[in-house]
């Protein structure tokens, strides 16, 4: 969830060149998918008392959503981004709520506060570590571009200038992009700046594809672990029904 919320807008702004407002708007399908599937999953569990099957289905959908995200390129149509975001949200929604329910259901009421806070703590810790790893992957890809694939004529720029222009921030800010263009006029040969931006967009798209692929792998590991998770009878007055 953290990876999708942070790196999907980066793809829309940095790779597709959309505005910040458009990238925020593009998160709406992800959130709507999460809300819809979470609500439906909650109603299903309330009616049947079974939650494991919905968790597994959500994780399978999440893996599929991340794998489809890896196919997004510089020239991908926005409709594909929206569709894949909806699918990813549909997968995240049930797992976001039902893992908490599964943990709470497995312990006595006296431990409810402890296990709920522990669940949230480890979820936040995993999300923080995951986002840090994803960020390191993106930074490493851009650093590799700066070392080996700079357009001809830019190799003579000072290292500090190269570090400043070879950054996702350059692609996500139209003002900074225009400022960099003006700074390079007269210093770099004609067409070098456009080649730089094109190369950066392609490199960022490839790096985010790797991020989404790692997200799919982590979701697949979660799916494997969830297969061995015991499904305990729900506590409360309602009995299970097929």
VMD Tcl script that draws the C-alpha trace (Angstrom):
set ca {
  {0.00 0.00 0.00}
  {2.76 2.47 0.92}
  {4.75 1.61 -2.19}
  {1.72 2.05 -4.45}
  {0.69 5.35 -2.88}
  {4.18 6.85 -3.15}
  {5.51 5.45 -6.43}
  {2.37 5.47 -8.56}
  {2.20 9.31 -8.47}
  {5.95 9.38 -9.20}
  {5.32 7.34 -12.34}
  {2.48 9.62 -13.45}
  {4.46 12.82 -12.85}
  {8.01 11.75 -13.57}
  {7.47 9.33 -16.45}
  {4.25 10.46 -18.09}
  {4.88 14.15 -17.42}
  {1.49 14.83 -15.83}
  {0.84 17.56 -13.28}
  {0.79 17.09 -9.51}
  {-3.01 17.47 -9.58}
  {-3.28 14.71 -12.19}
  {-1.08 12.38 -10.15}
  {-3.25 13.01 -7.09}
  {-6.36 12.37 -9.13}
  {-4.85 9.11 -10.38}
  {-4.72 7.85 -6.79}
  {-8.50 8.04 -6.62}
  {-9.02 4.73 -8.51}
  {-6.58 3.00 -6.14}
  {-8.39 4.35 -3.07}
  {-11.83 3.60 -4.50}
  {-10.77 0.03 -5.24}
  {-9.45 -0.34 -1.69}
  {-12.63 1.06 -0.14}
  {-14.96 -1.02 -2.32}
  {-13.18 -4.34 -1.81}
  {-12.67 -3.71 1.92}
  {-16.39 -3.00 2.37}
  {-17.46 -6.04 0.35}
  {-14.98 -8.25 2.22}
  {-16.29 -7.03 5.57}
  {-19.88 -7.77 4.57}
  {-18.90 -11.24 3.37}
  {-17.11 -12.07 6.61}
  {-20.04 -10.76 8.67}
  {-22.41 -12.97 6.72}
  {-20.36 -16.16 6.46}
  {-17.75 -16.00 9.23}
  {-14.97 -16.99 6.78}
  {-12.08 -14.60 6.17}
  {-9.11 -16.63 4.91}
  {-10.48 -17.14 1.40}
  {-10.97 -13.38 0.98}
  {-7.43 -12.68 2.20}
  {-6.03 -15.17 -0.33}
  {-8.15 -13.71 -3.12}
  {-6.99 -10.21 -2.22}
  {-3.33 -11.24 -2.28}
  {-3.73 -12.95 -5.66}
  {-5.34 -9.79 -7.02}
  {-2.56 -7.69 -5.52}
  {0.12 -9.81 -7.20}
  {-1.70 -9.46 -10.53}
  {-2.02 -5.69 -10.07}
  {1.68 -5.23 -9.33}
  {2.69 -7.44 -12.26}
  {0.52 -5.40 -14.60}
  {2.10 -2.23 -13.19}
  {5.51 -3.50 -14.36}
  {4.30 -3.25 -17.98}
  {3.77 0.53 -17.78}
  {6.18 2.46 -19.99}
  {6.79 6.09 -20.97}
  {4.14 5.95 -23.70}
  {1.52 3.89 -21.83}
  {-2.00 5.30 -22.02}
  {-3.48 6.75 -18.83}
  {-6.43 4.33 -19.06}
  {-4.06 1.43 -18.34}
  {-2.65 3.23 -15.30}
  {-6.17 3.81 -13.97}
  {-7.27 0.22 -14.65}
  {-4.20 -1.29 -13.01}
  {-4.62 1.07 -10.04}
  {-8.19 -0.12 -9.53}
  {-7.08 -3.76 -9.66}
  {-4.27 -3.11 -7.19}
  {-6.68 -1.31 -4.85}
  {-9.11 -4.22 -5.04}
  {-6.31 -6.49 -3.87}
  {-5.01 -4.24 -1.09}
  {-8.45 -3.52 0.41}
  {-9.31 -6.93 1.93}
  {-5.82 -7.63 3.24}
  {-5.64 -4.17 4.78}
  {-8.57 -4.92 7.07}
  {-8.89 -8.69 7.36}
  {-5.38 -9.36 8.62}
  {-6.26 -7.16 11.60}
  {-9.49 -9.11 12.04}
  {-7.65 -12.45 11.85}
  {-5.17 -11.38 14.53}
  {-7.88 -10.00 16.80}
  {-9.94 -13.16 16.38}
  {-7.00 -15.38 17.37}
  {-6.51 -13.90 20.83}
  {-8.70 -13.40 23.90}
  {-10.39 -10.08 24.53}
  {-7.87 -9.26 27.27}
  {-5.10 -9.17 24.64}
  {-7.07 -7.21 22.03}
  {-5.28 -3.89 22.51}
  {-1.85 -5.49 22.59}
  {-2.23 -7.60 19.44}
  {-3.91 -4.78 17.51}
  {-1.13 -2.32 18.30}
  {1.51 -4.97 17.53}
  {-0.15 -5.62 14.19}
  {-0.12 -1.93 13.30}
  {3.47 -1.52 14.51}
  {4.83 -4.31 12.32}
  {2.74 -3.11 9.38}
  {4.15 0.41 9.71}
  {7.67 -0.93 10.13}
  {7.35 -3.12 7.04}
  {5.92 -0.24 5.04}
  {8.72 2.10 6.12}
  {11.44 -0.41 5.27}
  {9.78 -1.26 1.97}
  {9.53 2.36 0.86}
  {13.19 2.91 1.83}
  {14.29 -0.10 -0.24}
  {12.18 1.04 -3.19}
  {13.66 4.53 -2.96}
  {17.18 3.09 -2.93}
  {16.37 1.09 -6.07}
  {15.16 4.20 -7.90}
  {18.17 6.24 -6.76}
  {20.58 3.49 -7.87}
  {19.01 3.34 -11.33}
  {19.28 7.11 -11.80}
  {22.87 7.09 -10.53}
  {23.69 4.40 -13.09}
  {22.18 6.56 -15.81}
  {24.35 9.48 -14.68}
  {27.49 7.32 -14.85}
  {26.97 5.57 -18.15}
  {24.18 7.08 -20.25}
  {24.41 10.87 -20.13}
  {23.76 12.47 -23.53}
  {26.86 13.58 -25.42}
  {28.11 16.96 -24.29}
  {26.97 16.70 -20.67}
  {29.93 14.72 -19.37}
  {31.88 17.93 -18.77}
  {29.32 19.32 -16.32}
  {30.40 19.52 -12.66}
  {29.42 16.48 -10.57}
  {27.18 18.64 -8.37}
  {25.27 19.86 -11.43}
  {24.87 16.31 -12.75}
  {23.62 15.13 -9.37}
  {21.05 17.94 -9.34}
  {19.67 17.31 -12.81}
  {19.69 13.49 -12.63}
  {16.91 13.39 -10.04}
  {13.22 12.48 -9.99}
  {12.57 15.97 -8.63}
  {13.59 17.42 -11.99}
  {10.88 15.42 -13.75}
  {8.12 16.08 -11.24}
  {8.46 19.87 -11.17}
  {7.71 21.83 -14.38}
  {9.32 24.94 -12.89}
  {12.53 23.10 -12.02}
  {12.52 21.46 -15.44}
  {12.33 24.84 -17.17}
  {14.99 26.27 -14.86}
  {17.33 23.40 -15.71}
  {16.69 23.95 -19.42}
  {17.66 27.61 -19.09}
  {20.78 26.76 -17.08}
  {21.96 24.34 -19.74}
  {21.43 26.70 -22.66}
  {24.81 27.70 -24.05}
  {26.57 25.07 -21.94}
  {25.25 21.87 -23.51}
  {24.93 21.22 -27.26}
  {21.50 21.65 -28.93}
  {19.14 18.77 -28.17}
  {21.14 17.56 -25.19}
  {18.54 18.66 -22.66}
  {15.67 16.94 -24.49}
  {17.78 13.78 -24.77}
  {18.52 14.02 -21.05}
  {14.84 14.29 -20.11}
  {13.90 11.43 -22.44}
  {16.65 9.24 -20.98}
  {15.64 10.12 -17.43}
  {11.99 9.25 -18.11}
  {12.95 5.89 -19.62}
  {15.31 5.12 -16.73}
  {12.70 6.09 -14.14}
  {10.07 3.94 -15.89}
  {12.46 0.97 -15.79}
  {13.30 1.60 -12.11}
  {9.63 1.82 -11.13}
  {8.98 -1.37 -13.07}
  {11.55 -3.05 -10.83}
  {9.87 -1.53 -7.77}
  {6.48 -2.92 -8.81}
  {8.08 -6.30 -9.55}
  {9.54 -6.45 -6.03}
  {6.09 -5.46 -4.73}
  {4.60 -8.41 -6.62}
  {7.24 -10.74 -5.16}
  {6.55 -9.53 -1.61}
  {2.80 -9.95 -2.13}
  {3.46 -13.47 -3.43}
  {5.44 -14.26 -0.26}
  {2.53 -12.93 1.80}
  {0.19 -15.17 -0.21}
  {2.39 -18.18 0.51}
  {2.44 -17.37 4.23}
  {-1.33 -16.78 4.31}
  {-1.94 -20.25 2.87}
  {-0.61 -21.71 6.13}
  {-2.55 -19.31 8.34}
  {-5.18 -21.16 10.40}
  {-8.74 -19.94 10.03}
  {-10.36 -19.86 13.45}
  {-14.06 -19.68 14.08}
  {-15.25 -16.13 14.42}
  {-16.05 -14.96 17.92}
  {-19.46 -13.49 18.53}
  {-23.10 -14.43 18.36}
  {-23.19 -15.11 14.58}
  {-22.40 -18.61 13.42}
  {-20.72 -19.48 10.18}
  {-22.89 -20.18 7.19}
  {-21.98 -21.35 3.70}
}
mol new
graphics top color blue
foreach p $ca { graphics top sphere $p radius 0.5 }
foreach p [lrange $ca 0 end-1] q [lrange $ca 1 end] { graphics top cylinder $p $q radius 0.2 }
display resetview
